[in-house]
Amino acid sequence: MKEHSFDVAIIGGGPAGSTCGSLLMKYNPGLRVVILEREQFPRDHVGESQLPPIGTVLHEMGCWDKIERAGFPIKVGATYRWGQTTDLWNFEFVPFGDLKAEARPARFEGQRTKTAFQVDRAQYDKILLDHAKEMGCRVREETTVRQVQREGDRVTGLLLGDGTTITARHYVDCSGHTGVLRRAMGVEVDQASSLQNIAIWDYWQNAEWAVNIGVGGTRVQVMSLGYGWIWFIPMGPTRTSIGLVVPASYYKQSGKRPADLYLEAIQSDPVIAPLISNATSEGKLATTKDWSFVSDRLVGENWFLAGESAGFADPILAAGMTLAHSAGRDVAYTILALDRRDFEPEWLRERYDDTHRRRIQQHIRFADFWYTANGCFTDLKDFTAKIAEDAGLKMDPDRAWQWLGTGGFVDEEAATPGIGGYNLTAVKEISGAFLDVPPAWEINDKNLFDLNLEGAERIWIASLANGRITRHRCYRRGDKLLPNNGYYHMLISILKGGNTFEHMQRTIEANARSANASSEQLQALLSGLLESLEAMVQDGWVKVGRDPAKPGMPRVFINDHSIVQQNREATPGSAAVGSS
């Protein structure tokens, strides 16, 4: 019986399952945790491009160094043909010119905390699953869950393909789009976006990198077409993932086979075609639908949904693995808190459900903005009004389009405001690139900042660190949150004492002096506070004004250098070598 009875049973050994299992064992090594994986690793899996928040999770799991030693390309950013122009423009996580060439393998510090990886999922997922095993998880590969046994909303066991039954106190569904527990427990899904696309992809050997940056760094390529877009993601020195995303309706109307549609797109694209001129396809063409959705609920009496079983956001933002890792981490923290009886079980479950559903919806919403902002998808602009209406807002298409790219930046878990894995500065610059106008900041030239908490209620939210959930007070008004911690707490305290820019400046400088902050620390503090203030303005927590008799805030420029610039290379797509 001991071989089949566990504290936690995790279905699926991908990033969500491995993250959950590793953190459970890290913070409570006495737990009996089993991971049930249907396939034998290594195995290919689509979704290779990451965002920087994953690095922090990998570091907490204790396996960032293992991933770094695998030699995956460093994702510095991306090159886009997107928006209102057919020109190429580049986005980088580190401001242009600031990334230093450094030897690899490196440590998770400095600039490497701001970059990401582009990974070969066959290798990456195996490293993660092996790490979970080293941490103490019982891992069973090539193990299928044939039936979920239940009583009401409680899971009582998992009948496996070999006829044995696994029982546990907690069950976690990390089975991806299969949604083993989700389907068994009758959880419906909300197709949160009207965009219905399909993805067609293959892996290529010996494709050229579009650009080499520093040591092992590059940008992914995202190329808009008149009917879809192409991704180009180097995953190692010789292997590249290349995919095509098109509306499902276009695929049906084209009458073409997926292989023909795919090859026609990549071989005719002026950026991608030169990169694959000497490359060879591995002949592993695959297709899938990528219809964004979020599950109606993510928790039950003794079960959780994480990763793609909980929801899916369009791959344009490369958000899939970020959502998977963050959900796996969150579920582990929730189970640990439940076992310790730190807080009311109902609050812990509701907190995970609310937080992660909102996180998925936020990614979906920002992905919708990317599509509607694309000059090649002009027919979708009217669709933005429908997106806004679904969120309870009555807007015309132009106002709805602007709303999609602004507002909703405050996230209770994020150190600084942002959306879809991008901080607020990045969102501003990306939106500006879409519009071909300089990024607009509401706080520019203003000098009066009035805190607006009218109609807000105070609720509990959580922060997660070192295996513990800590509760903080938070203001909530409608679907907008204002945490009373971190930068937001500082700003709330400052604005309660005075509403002028002069008062803010004096208070911040006094706090920095008392803390003996270095110039670098002061700059980081100012950047975080300015981004947070802008988010509070965008979300209606601060009202701004201008007194002509008083000095105004200087025009905001968070970084010394832009993170978005037009690509001026003479031959788009040709290989370039250098450091940035």
N, C-alpha and C positions, 0 to 999 in steps of 0.2 A: 504494500500500500504506500510506503514512503516514496517509492520510485514514481508514483503517479499522483502524489499529493503535494501541492506547492502553495506558497504564499501568493505568488503572482504568476499568471500564465499570459505570455505575450504571443499573439498570433502575427507572425511576420518578422523577418530578421533584417529588413532594410534600415535606413537611417533612423526612422522613428522608433522602431523596436529595439535597435542596438543602443540608441541613446537612452531610452527608458531603462533598459536592463542594466547598462553600465552605471548610471547614476543611482539606481536603487542599491546596487551592490557597493558602490563607493561609500554611500552614507549610512548603510546598514548591512554590513557584510554577513550578518546572521540570517538574512532572508534566503528563502528557497525560491529562486526565480527560474522559469523555463521559457525559452524562446523556441517556438514551433515555426519552422521555415519550410514552405512547400517545395522549394527548389534546392539544388546543390550549388553552393557558391564555389568559384566565381561564376557569374552569369551576367550577360549584358542587360542594361536597363537604361531607358532614356531619361533625360533630365540631368545633364552633366555640369551645368553652369551654376555657380554659387553666388551668394551675396555675403558681405563681410560679417554680419551677425553670427554666421555659422562658426567662425573661428573661435569666438568666445565660448561657445558650447563645446566644441572639440577640445579646447584647452581645459575646461572644467571636467570633461570626461577623462582627461589624461592621455588623449591619443592624438593631439595636434602634431606632436613631434613625429609620430608614426606616419601621418599623412604627408607631412613635409618631406620626410625621408624617401617617400615613394616617388618624388620628383615630378609631381603633377605641375602643369603650367600655373604660374601665378596670374590670376585674373586681375589685371590692372583697371579694366573698364571695358568699354565697348565702342565700336564704330558703327554709326547708324546712317542709313539712308531712310529718313522718316520725317514726318511733319509736313510743313508747307513748301518744302523745297526738295529737289532731287539731289542737291549737293550732299556730300558726306560730312558728318560732324562726329566728333569724338567726345566721349564721356569717360572720366577717370575718377576713381575713388580718392586718389591723392592728387592735390592740385598739380597742374602741369609744371614740370621743371623741378618738382620737389622730391620725386622718387629717386632714391639713391641705389646704384648698383651694389649689391652686397652678395657675399658668397652664400651658397646653399649647401647643406641644409642650414636654415637660419632659426632663430628663436621667435616665439610669439611675443614680440615686443616692438615698440616703435611703429614704423610704417607698416609692418606685417600685420598689425592689429586692424588696419584699415583696408587691406586688400582681401582677396578671396582666392579660391582655387577653381580650376576647371578640371574635372575629374573623370577618369574612366571608371564608370560605375562597377564594372566587373571587379576591378582591383579595390576601389574605394569601399564598396559595401562589404567585401570580404575582410578588409582590415578592421572595419568597425565591428563586424560580427565576431571575428577572432578576439578582438579586444574585450567584448562583452563576456566571452568565454573565459578569458584570462582574469577578468574581474570576479568570476565565480558563478556566472549564469550557466545553467544547463542548456546547451544548444542542441536541438534535434533538427537536422536538415532532412530534406526529402520526406517530410512529414506533413500529411494533409489532414486538415480538420474536416471530417466527413459530416458531423452533425453537432450543432450547439444545443445542449440540453438546458432547459429553462423551466422555471416556475414563476409565472407572472413576469415581473421585470427583473428577476434575479437569474443569473446564469448558475447552473448547478454542476456543469461538467462539459467537457469537450470530448466527443467520440472521435478517435483518430482512425486513419485509414487502415491501420494494422489491427483494429478491433479493440485496442485499449482505450480507457477513459482517463482523461486528466482532470483533476479537480484543483481548485485554488480559491483563495479568499478574494482575490481581485483578478479581473480579466481585462486585457488591453488589446483592442483591435488595431493592429498596424499592418493589415493585410493589403493595403493599397486600394485600387479601384474595385477589387473583388468584394471588399466590405463584408467579410464573413460574419462578424457579430452584428454589424449594422443591418444587414438583410435579415438575419435570424431573429433579431429583436424588433423587426417591423418598423425601423426608423425611416421616415420619408426624407427626401432631399428637395431642397429648393434650388431650382436652376436660376441662380441669382443674376444671370446675364442673358440677354437675348442673342448674344453672339454665339454661333454654333460653328466651330471650325473642325477640320480634321488635320492631323499631322502625318507626314510621310517622311521617313528618314532612313539613312543608311550610314555605315562607317567606312571611312576611306583611309588607305595607307599612303603615306608620303605626300600629302597635300602640303603646300607651302603655307607658312604662317603669314598673315597679312602684315604683321609688324612684330619685331623683337624689341622688348623694352627692358632695360636693365639686365638682370640675370634670370632667364627663365620666365620673363613676364611677357604678356601679350594681351590683346583685346579680342573679345569675341566680335563677330561680324553679324549685324542684323540688317538685312537689306529688304526694304519694302518693294513690292512689285505692284503692278496695277490691279492685281487680283489676290494678293496674299503677301507672304514674306518668307525669307530664307534665314535660317540660323547656320552659323559656321563656328564650331567650338573645338579648337585643338585640345585634346585630352592627354597628350604626351608628345614625345619627340616625333613620332611617326603616325599616330592615330588621331583622326578627326571625326567628329560627329557633324553631319550636315543634314539639315531637315527643311522641309517645306510645310508651311501652314497656309491653308486656304479655307474659305467658307465652305461648309458642307454643300450648300446650294450650288456654288460654282463647280465643285467637283462633279456633282450629278449632272449639271447642264453641259459640262465639257464633253462628256461621253468618252473620256480617255481613261485608260488604265492608270492606277497610281504610279507605276514605274515610268510610264511615258510622260505623265504630267511632271513628275519629279525631275527626270533627266532633262526635259525641255527647259525647265526653270533654271536649274543650276548651270547648264551648259551655255545658256544664252545670257546669263547675268554678267555685266561688264566687270564686277568686282570678284565674284566667285569663280567664274570660268578660268581666269589666269591662275588661280590658286590650285586648281585641280588638273591643270593641263598635263602634268606628269604623274598624277595620282591614280590609284587603282581602287575600285570599289571592292568591299569585302563580300558583296552579294547577299547582304542580310537585310534587304529592304523590309520595312515594317510600317504599319499604319495603325492609328488609333484616333478616336474622337477626343477632342479636348474641350468638352463643354463644361464651363465653370459651374460649380454647384457648392452648396454648403448643406450639411445634414441638419435636420430640424432640431436635433439634440445630440450632444456628444457624451452624455453620461447616463448611467442607470443606477440601479441599486448597488451593484458591485462590479460595474464594467465601464470602460472608457473607449472612445474612438480617438485615434490620433493619426497623423499623416493623411494620405489621400482617402482613407475611409471616412475621415471627418469632412473633407472638402477639397476642392481643386480649383486653382486659379490659372488662367491662361498663361502659357509659358513665356509670353513676351517680357515679363518681369523677372524671369528666372527665379521665381519665388518658391517652387515646389519643395526643394530640400530645406530651405529656411523654415517653411511652415512645418515640415516633418520633424526637424531637429528641435524646434521650439516646443512643439506639442509633446514630443517624447519626453523632453526635460520637464515640462509642466506637469504631465501625468505622474512622473516619478516623484516630484515634490509633493503632489497632492496625496499620493498613496502614503508617503512617509509621514505627512501631517495627520492623515486619517489614523494611521497605526499608533501615533503618539498621542492622539486625541488632543492636538494643540488647539483646534477650533471646532465649532459646530460642524458636523459632517455635511449638513445641508448647505451651509455657506461655502465650504470647500468645493463641493461638487458644482454648485451654481457658479462659483467664481471661475472655475476652469471652463465651464460651458459658455458663459457670457464672454470671457476674455478671448478664448480661441475662436469662437464663432465670429466675433467682431474683427479679429485679426484676419481671418479668411475673407470676410466680406470687404475689408479695407483693401486687400490685395486685388480682389475682383474689381472693385470700383476703380482703382487706379489703372488696372489693365484696360478697362473700358475707356478710360480717358485717353490712354495711348492710342487706341484704335480710332476713336473719334477725332483725335488731333492729327491724324495722318492725312496728308493731302491726297493720297490715293484711295482713301476711304471716305470721301466727302459725302457719300450717300448715307453714312451713318450719323451725320451730325444731328438730324432730327431725332435719332434714337436716344440722344442724351436727355431729352425731356422725359422720355419714358423711364430712364434710369433714375432721374430725380424724383419722378412721381412715385416710383417704387419705394423710395426713401421717405415719402410723405411730404415732398416739396412740389409746389406748382411753379414751374418755370418755363420760359420760352427756350428754344434750343440754344441760343447764344449764352444766356445766363446759366443754363444747365451745364453747358460745356465748361464754362469758367469754374463752376462749383465743383465739377469732377476733379479738377486739378488743384483745387485749393480747399482749405478747411478740413477738419477731421484729422489734424496733424498730431494731436495730443494722444499719446499712448501710455497707459499706466506703467508699462514695463520698460519703455525705451528711455535711455539716458538723455537723449535729446529728441526733439520732435521730428517727425517725418511721416512717411507713408510708403507702404510696399517695400520696406527694407532700405529706402533711401532717406537720408536726413533732409531737413527742410531746405538747406542751401542747394542740395542736388535737385530737389523737386523744382525749386524756383528756376534754376538754370536750365533744366530739361524743358520745363514749360515755356521758358523764353525761347529756347531753340525751336520748339514746335511752332511758336508764333512768329519767329524771326524778329523778336523784339527783346530789349534788355529785360532781365528779371525784375519784377516789381516787388517792392517791399512796402507794406502799409505803414511801417514805423518811420520811414525816411522823412526827415525834416520836421517831424512832430516833436512837441515838447510837453504835452499834457497827456497823462496816461491814467485814466480813472478805472479802478477795479470795479467790475460789474458782476456781482454775485446774486443779483435779484432773481428770485424764482428758483434758485438752485437748492437741492437737498444734499445732505451730507450722508455719504455711504462709506462702507469699508472697501478698500482695494488692497492688493497685496504686492509685495516685492519678494523676489526669490534669490537667495544667495546662501552658499555654504550648506546646502541641504535643508534649509529652513525657510518657511514662509513667514514673512512679517507683515502685520496689518498696518495700514495707514488710512487716515481719513481722506476723503475725496469729495469734491463737489460734482454733482451731476445735474444737468439741465437738458432734458430731452435725451438725445443720443450722444451728447457731448460730455466729456469727463475733464476734470481739472484736478489732478493729484495734488495733495498738500504735502509734497516731499520733493527733494532734489532742487533743481533750478526753480521749479514752480513755487515751492515753499519759500525760497528766497525772495522771489518776485512778489508773492502775496504779502509777505512781511514788509518789504520795502514800500509797496504801493499803499499799504494801510497807514504808513507813516507820512506819506506825501505823494503828490501826483505829478511833480515836475521832473523834467529830465535832469535838472541840476541836483535835485534831491537824490535821484537814482544814482547819478555819477558819484556824488560824495559818499553815499552809503557803500557802494561797491568798492570804491578805492579804500575806504576805511577798513572794510572787512578783509581786503587783500593784504593791507599793511599788518593788521593784527595777526594774520595767519602766516606772515613772512613769506608770502607767495613770490615765486620767481617770475620774471617777465613772461616766460613760456606758460607757466600756470595761470598767470593773469589773463593772457590772451585766450587760453582755453576757456577760462571762466566767462570772459566777456562774450566769446562766440556762443557758448551754451546759453547764456542769459538772453542774448539778442535773439537767437533762434526761438527760444521758449517764449519770449515776449511777443514776437511776431505770430507764433502759433496761438497764443492767448488772444491776440487781436483778431486773427482770422476766425477763431472759434467763438468770438463774442464775449470772452471773459474780461477783456479790457477795451474801453472806448478811448479813442485817440482824438486829440485836438491840437490846435496851434495858437499860442499866444504870441503875437508879433513883437511884443515888448521883451520876450525872453529868448535866449538862444535855443535853437532846435537841435535835435539829434543829428549828428553827421550822417550822410548817406551810408547805409549799411553795405559793407563788403566783407563778409565773414572771413574769407580766406585771402591770403596775399596774392594768390593766383586763381584764375578761373579753373573749374573742373570740366567745363564744356567749351570746346572751340571747334571752329570749322576745320575740316581736313583739307589742307592746302597741297597735299601731295600731287605732283604733276601727273602721275600715272596711278589712278585709284586701283588698289588691289595688288600692286607690285610689292614685293618684299622690301622692307626697310629695316635697317639694323642701327641700333643706337640705344642710348639710355635717356630716360625722360625724368 
